[in-house]
Amino acid sequence: MPIENEIRRLRFENGEMTQQALAERVGVTRQTIIAIEQNKYAPSLEAAFRIANAFSVPLERVFRWKAE
């Protein structure tokens, strides 16, 4: 998948936030966070912004496009 993310690193930088806690803040399931974190699922634009907002960082600090 050409979209990579820094969710795992950001969770640990934010008090070792659990996947469940992030899921609750974003309004998705823990399984969705797991799939996004493992680059198995690309989030909707709205979910991507909510994830960035949960960490109080710009979208570009969470997600990046990897050219193939």
N, C-alpha and C positions, 0 to 999 in steps of 0.2 A: 504494500500500500504506500502511495507516495506522501502521505501525511504522517509526520512523526510528532511526538508530544513529550512534554516534560512533567506530566502529571505526577508520576511516582516521586520524582525529586522534589517537586513543589509540596507534595503532601508531607514529606519528611521535614522539609524546611519550615513547615507551618505546624509545628508541635506534633509531628508524627500523626497527622490526621488520618483516620481510617478511611477505607474506601466507602464504608457505610455512611460515615459523617459527611463525606463529600457528596455522595449520592443524595442524601437528604437536603443538603444546601442547594443542589442543582435541580432536584425534582425528578430524578431518574432512579432506576434500581441499581443496587450494588453490582449486579451482573453487567449492566451497561457500562459502569465505570471500569470494571475489569476488562471488558472487551475493548474499550477505547484506549485504556492504558497499555494494553498489549498490541495495539495497532491492528486489531482484528475487525474494528468497526470505526467508521468515520462519523463523528457526531453531527447532528444538524447544526446549522449556523447559530441558532438560538441556544442550543445546549453548549456549544463551544464558548459563546460569550458568557453564559452563566458560570461555566467552569473558571474562566479567566476572572470573572467578578468574585468568585468564591475565594480566590487567592489575592485579590486586589492587585492584579497585574494586567498589562496589555495582552491582548489575544496572541500577539507574536511571541510572547515569553512562554506561552503554553504550547502552541502549535506552530509547525513550520512545514513548508512544502519541500519535499525532497524530489528534485528532478531525476527522472529515470534515465 
